[in-house]
């Protein structure tokens, strides 16, 4: 029965390709903003309208049980007649795999068809697919174009997306002033996300004159409207940090604008292996203002094949093993990820180095590109400023001669279920402590193990851990490994 239903719907889908001009006009009036956020557009035939409403009831369980099969049949029938609302709803079900095998590429095609028929919500959904890379290539420029189309078609939720893209400079030139215009219009319509970002703009002085009172008021309003990030913002009292943004470094000197290192500028590092200390600076999206500074220690070595390895330590707390390969002047990083607020994982992707001689010191600058696979977006600009660690230069040769403790270490699977496997191969016997922490830093498990010479595997029971993201670390004499893992 289900197989027959799927075949029927697929036949209908592939027949939704072209309609006569007469059918398009009959199906949906698209003059100006006739298609609104409330989906008030109606097709002329009352039977078709009742069929659409019944499909929505089956889809959402309104005064009846949820029945995806019945919803699919009705949406497919109306989609074949050219109803853009039904094409949009059908695309949503296919995108999520509701009652039919998931097919995001087909969903993207259907959203595009409904968009061409003037349906603003479909244009917005298509913009979201391009923004996140679902159903095909990620393309921020097309996301911005379809969001603009959605707004022109009367779908006002696109105000937030256009503000967001301008705020971060994704697909468009970064422009806080234009972002504020979109967020302001969205806030006037009581859009929670627009209200929250408008509050951030006032708190940071982005595109508007800085106003802490107004910023806090808007963030609180966004929380009342249901924005989760606004709630977290208030609970963490992050607004206090925005009251005193970093404008100068500890020596009182203004921070420079973010410097982008081109492939041609990337510095040869063969003579700069070893230990470095300094800071990592996080800029706003314009690259003009530093909003966070962290202490940084970096130890790295580069072999003759261009392989980068070492340890990365932020504020004496976040310790990550560095692995990477030199490609076209940049180091493509591997397995370098860490947890941040809101349960997001950031993957550090590339490092590009540049060195300058300032007095007797060699200052190493690095542009760091990182990416969040959960939201499919790059982070705000990050710049490293490092100097050679003192009293370490004369010991580099001796340190290289010390035998390593670890030959190999692997933590798997990821994501995990009821256990985590730690596979480790050692040169010498040692004790090491295994620790699992949640995103807040709370320790949930700590075990000390004795490891012998050679390869061995330890199985860590994680049955009692709820689903979520965790920091998994192994520390001991010559061992310092930190990995982000996700439980299904």
C-alpha positions in Angstrom: 0.0 0.0 0.0 2.7 2.5 1.0 4.8 1.5 -2.1 1.8 2.3 -4.3 1.3 5.6 -2.5 4.9 6.6 -2.9 4.8 5.8 -6.7 1.6 7.8 -7.1 3.1 10.8 -5.4 6.4 10.6 -7.3 4.5 10.4 -10.6 2.6 13.5 -9.5 5.8 15.3 -8.5 7.6 14.7 -11.8 4.5 15.9 -13.6 4.6 19.3 -11.8 6.8 21.0 -14.3 4.9 23.6 -16.4 1.5 25.2 -16.5 -0.2 27.4 -19.0 -0.3 31.1 -18.3 -4.0 30.8 -17.8 -3.6 28.2 -15.1 -0.9 30.3 -13.3 -3.3 33.3 -13.1 -6.2 31.1 -11.9 -4.0 29.3 -9.3 -2.6 32.3 -7.4 -2.9 36.1 -7.6 0.6 37.4 -7.1 0.1 41.2 -7.4 2.4 42.9 -5.0 2.4 41.5 -1.4 -0.8 39.5 -1.9 1.0 36.4 -0.5 1.5 37.2 3.2 3.0 35.5 6.2 -0.5 34.3 7.2 -0.9 32.3 3.9 -4.2 34.0 3.2 -3.9 33.4 -0.6 -6.7 31.1 -1.8 -7.3 29.2 -5.0 -10.6 29.9 -6.7 -12.3 26.4 -6.6 -14.0 25.8 -3.2 -13.4 22.1 -3.5 -9.7 22.6 -4.0 -9.7 25.0 -1.0 -11.4 22.5 1.2 -9.0 19.8 0.0 -6.0 22.1 1.0 -7.5 22.8 4.5 -8.1 19.1 5.0 -4.5 18.3 4.0 -3.3 20.8 6.6 -5.4 19.2 9.2 -3.9 15.8 8.5 -0.4 17.2 8.4 -0.7 19.0 11.8 -3.2 16.8 13.6 -5.9 19.5 13.8 -9.2 18.0 15.0 -8.0 14.6 13.7 -5.0 12.2 14.0 -1.8 13.1 12.1 -1.9 11.2 8.9 1.0 12.0 6.5 -0.2 9.6 3.8 -3.6 11.4 3.5 -1.9 14.8 3.6 0.6 13.8 0.9 -2.1 12.6 -1.5 -4.1 15.8 -1.2 -1.0 18.1 -1.5 0.2 16.1 -4.5 -3.2 16.5 -6.2 -3.3 20.2 -5.6 0.3 20.7 -6.6 -0.4 19.1 -9.9 -3.1 21.7 -10.4 -0.6 24.4 -9.8 -1.4 25.5 -6.2 1.8 27.1 -4.9 0.8 26.6 -1.2 0.5 22.9 -1.8 3.8 22.7 -3.7 5.5 24.4 -0.8 3.9 22.1 1.8 4.8 19.0 -0.3 8.4 20.2 -0.5 8.4 20.6 3.3 7.2 17.1 3.8 9.8 15.7 1.3 12.5 17.7 2.9 11.8 16.3 6.3 10.8 12.8 5.2 7.3 13.0 6.6 5.4 10.0 5.2 7.7 9.7 2.2 11.5 9.0 1.8 13.5 12.2 2.5 14.8 13.9 -0.7 16.1 17.4 -0.1 17.2 17.9 -3.7 13.6 17.3 -4.9 12.3 19.6 -2.1 14.6 22.4 -3.4 13.2 21.9 -6.9 9.6 22.2 -5.6 10.4 25.3 -3.6 11.8 26.9 -6.7 8.6 26.0 -8.7 6.4 27.6 -6.0 8.7 30.6 -5.8 8.3 31.1 -9.6 4.5 31.1 -9.0 5.0 34.1 -6.7 4.7 32.3 -3.3 6.8 34.2 -0.8 7.1 31.5 1.8 8.5 29.1 -0.8 11.1 31.7 -1.8 12.1 32.1 1.8 12.3 28.3 2.3 14.5 28.1 -0.9 16.7 30.9 0.6 17.1 28.8 3.7 18.1 25.7 1.7 20.8 27.8 -0.1 22.0 29.3 3.1 22.4 25.9 4.8 23.4 23.9 1.8 20.5 21.5 2.0 19.5 19.7 -1.2 22.5 21.0 -3.1 25.4 23.5 -3.0 25.6 26.1 -0.3 25.3 29.6 -1.9 24.9 32.6 0.4 24.5 34.9 -2.6 21.5 33.0 -3.9 20.2 32.8 -0.3 20.2 36.6 -0.3 18.6 36.9 -3.7 15.7 34.5 -2.8 15.2 36.2 0.6 14.9 39.5 -1.3 12.4 37.9 -3.7 10.4 36.5 -0.7 10.2 40.0 0.8 9.1 41.5 -2.5 6.4 38.8 -2.6 5.1 39.9 0.8 6.7 37.3 3.1 8.0 39.6 5.9 9.9 36.9 7.7 12.6 37.5 5.1 13.4 40.8 6.9 15.3 38.8 9.5 17.3 36.8 7.0 18.3 39.8 5.0 19.3 41.6 8.2 21.3 38.6 9.3 23.1 38.2 6.0 24.1 41.9 6.0 25.1 41.7 9.7 27.5 38.9 9.0 28.4 39.7 5.4 27.3 36.4 4.0 26.5 36.6 0.3 26.5 40.4 0.4 29.0 43.1 1.5 29.0 43.3 5.3 26.8 46.3 6.2 25.6 47.0 9.8 23.6 50.0 8.7 21.5 48.0 6.3 21.2 45.2 8.8 19.7 47.6 11.3 17.2 48.8 8.8 15.9 45.2 8.2 16.0 44.3 11.9 14.1 47.5 12.8 11.3 46.7 10.4 11.2 43.1 11.7 11.1 44.3 15.3 8.2 46.5 14.5 6.4 43.4 13.3 7.3 41.7 16.6 9.7 39.2 15.0 11.7 37.6 17.9 14.9 37.1 16.0 14.9 40.6 14.4 14.3 42.1 17.8 17.2 40.1 19.4 19.7 41.1 16.7 18.6 44.7 16.8 19.3 44.6 20.5 22.8 43.2 19.8 23.4 46.1 17.4 22.5 48.7 20.1 24.6 46.9 22.7 27.6 46.8 20.4 27.1 50.1 18.6 26.8 48.2 15.2 25.1 50.4 12.6 23.5 52.6 15.4 24.8 54.8 18.2 25.6 52.5 21.1 22.7 52.5 23.7 23.0 49.9 26.4 19.6 50.6 27.9 17.8 50.2 24.5 19.9 47.1 23.7 18.9 45.4 27.0 15.3 46.4 26.5 15.2 44.8 23.0 16.9 41.6 24.1 14.4 41.2 27.0 11.6 41.8 24.5 13.0 39.2 22.2 13.1 36.7 25.1 9.4 37.4 25.8 8.7 36.8 22.1 10.3 33.4 22.4 13.9 33.8 21.1 16.1 31.2 22.9 19.3 33.0 22.3 17.9 36.1 24.0 17.0 34.0 27.0 20.5 32.5 27.2 22.0 36.0 26.7 20.1 37.3 29.8 20.8 34.3 31.9 24.6 34.5 31.1 24.5 38.3 31.6 26.6 38.6 28.4 25.3 42.2 28.0 27.8 43.2 30.8 30.6 42.3 28.5 29.2 44.6 25.8 29.1 47.6 28.2 32.9 47.7 28.1 34.0 46.4 24.7 37.7 46.0 24.1 39.0 49.1 22.3 42.7 48.9 23.3 45.1 46.2 24.2 46.6 45.8 27.7 49.3 48.3 26.7 46.7 50.9 25.7 47.4 50.6 22.0 44.4 50.5 19.6 43.9 47.1 18.0 44.5 47.1 14.3 41.8 46.2 11.8 41.6 42.5 11.1 44.4 41.6 8.6 43.7 39.1 5.9 46.7 37.0 4.9 46.8 36.1 1.3 48.4 32.9 -0.1 51.3 34.9 -1.3 51.9 36.4 2.1 51.7 33.1 4.0 55.1 32.7 5.8 57.5 29.8 5.4 57.6 28.2 8.8 60.5 25.7 8.5 62.6 27.8 11.0 59.7 28.7 13.3 58.8 25.4 14.9 58.5 25.3 18.7 56.6 27.1 21.4 54.8 30.4 21.0 52.7 32.5 23.4 50.3 35.3 22.7 46.6 35.9 22.2 43.7 35.1 20.0 41.5 38.0 19.0 37.9 37.7 18.0 36.7 40.6 15.9 33.2 41.7 15.1 32.0 40.8 11.6 33.3 44.0 10.1 36.8 43.2 11.3 37.2 46.6 12.9 36.5 46.0 16.5 37.9 43.4 18.9 35.1 41.9 21.1 37.1 39.2 22.8 40.7 38.4 23.7 42.0 35.0 24.9 45.5 33.9 26.0 47.0 31.4 23.7 49.9 29.0 23.8 50.8 27.1 20.6 53.4 24.5 20.1 53.9 23.1 16.6 56.2 21.3 14.3 56.2 20.8 10.5 57.8 17.8 8.8 59.4 17.7 5.4 56.1 16.7 3.8 54.3 19.8 5.1 52.4 18.1 7.9 51.6 20.3 10.9 51.2 18.9 14.4 51.3 20.2 18.0 49.2 21.5 20.9 46.8 24.5 21.0 45.9 25.9 24.5 43.5 28.8 25.2 43.3 30.4 28.6 44.9 27.4 30.2 41.7 25.4 29.6 40.9 24.5 26.0 43.6 22.1 24.9 43.4 20.7 21.4 45.7 18.6 19.4 46.7 20.4 16.2 46.9 18.4 13.0 47.1 19.7 9.5 48.5 19.7 6.0 50.0 22.6 4.0 48.1 23.3 0.8 48.6 26.4 -1.3 50.2 28.4 1.5 47.6 27.5 4.1 47.4 24.7 6.6 44.2 22.7 6.3 43.5 21.6 9.8 42.1 18.2 10.8 40.1 17.1 13.8 40.4 20.5 15.4 37.0 21.3 17.1 35.7 22.6 20.3 32.4 23.4 22.1 31.0 26.9 22.4 27.9 28.3 23.9 24.4 27.2 22.7 25.7 23.7 22.2 27.5 24.5 19.0 30.7 22.9 17.7 33.2 24.9 15.9 35.7 23.3 13.6 39.0 25.1 12.9 39.6 24.7 9.2 42.6 26.7 8.0 45.6 28.7 9.4 47.6 31.1 7.3 50.8 32.5 9.0 52.8 35.7 8.5 55.8 36.9 10.4 57.2 40.4 11.1 60.3 41.5 13.0 59.5 44.1 15.6 62.7 45.1 17.5 64.4 41.9 18.7 61.2 39.9 18.6 59.7 37.9 15.7 55.9 38.3 15.8 53.9 35.6 14.2 50.4 36.5 12.9 47.9 34.0 11.8 44.5 34.2 10.2 42.2 31.5 11.5 39.2 30.3 9.6 36.6 28.2 11.5 33.3 26.8 10.6 30.2 25.6 12.4 28.9 22.4 10.7 25.6 22.6 12.7 24.5 26.0 11.2 26.8 25.7 8.1 28.4 29.1 8.7 31.9 30.6 9.2 32.7 32.4 12.4 33.5 36.0 13.0 37.1 36.9 12.0 39.8 35.5 14.3 43.5 36.6 14.4 46.4 35.2 16.3 49.3 37.3 17.5 52.2 35.3 18.9 55.8 35.6 20.1 58.4 33.0 20.6 58.0 31.6 24.1 61.0 32.8 26.3 63.6 30.4 27.6 62.4 27.8 25.0 64.5 28.7 22.0 67.8 27.2 23.3 66.0 23.9 24.2 64.4 23.1 20.9 67.1 20.6 19.7 67.1 18.8 23.1 63.3 18.7 23.2 63.2 17.2 19.8 65.5 14.4 20.9 63.1 13.4 23.7 61.2 10.2 22.8 57.5 10.8 22.4 55.0 9.0 24.6 52.2 8.6 22.1 52.5 6.8 18.8 48.8 6.9 18.0 45.5 7.9 19.7 42.0 7.5 18.4 38.6 8.2 20.0 35.5 6.6 18.2 32.7 6.4 17.2 31.4 9.9 16.8 28.5 10.2 17.2 28.5 7.5 19.9 25.7 5.6 21.6 26.3 3.6 24.8 30.1 3.5 24.8 33.2 5.3 23.6 36.3 3.5 22.4 39.8 4.9 23.2 42.5 3.3 21.1 46.0 4.4 22.1 49.5 3.2 21.2 52.3 4.2 23.6 56.1 4.2 23.6 56.3 4.0 27.4 54.1 3.0 30.3 52.1 5.8 31.9 48.9 6.7 33.9 46.3 8.9 32.3 43.0 10.4 33.4 39.9 10.2 31.1 37.4 13.0 31.7 34.0 13.6 30.1 32.4 17.1 30.6 29.1 18.6 29.3 28.9 21.9 27.5 28.8 23.9 30.7 32.1 22.3 31.8 30.5 20.1 34.5 32.5 16.8 35.0 30.3 13.8 34.4 32.9 11.1 34.4 36.5 10.9 35.5 38.6 7.7 35.4 42.3 7.1 35.8 43.8 4.2 33.7 47.2 2.6 33.6 48.4 2.3 30.0 51.2 -0.1 29.0 53.6 0.0 26.1 52.0 -0.9 22.8 48.5 -0.6 21.4 45.5 -1.0 23.6 41.8 -0.1 23.6 39.6 1.0 26.5 35.8 1.0 26.4 34.1 3.8 28.4 30.5 3.1 29.4 28.3 6.1 28.5 24.9 4.5 28.9 23.8 7.1 31.6 24.7 10.1 29.5 21.8 11.9 27.8 22.0 12.9 24.1 24.1 16.0 23.5 27.7 17.3 22.9 30.5 16.4 25.3 34.2 17.2 25.8 36.3 14.0 26.0 39.9 14.5 27.3 42.8 12.2 28.0 45.6 13.7 30.2 48.8 12.2 31.6 52.5 12.2 31.3 53.1 13.2 27.7 49.4 12.8 26.9 47.1 15.7 26.3 44.2 15.0 24.0 40.8 16.8 23.9 38.0 15.8 21.5 34.4 16.9 21.0 31.9 14.0 20.8 28.2 13.8 20.3 25.8 11.3 21.8 23.0 10.2 19.5 
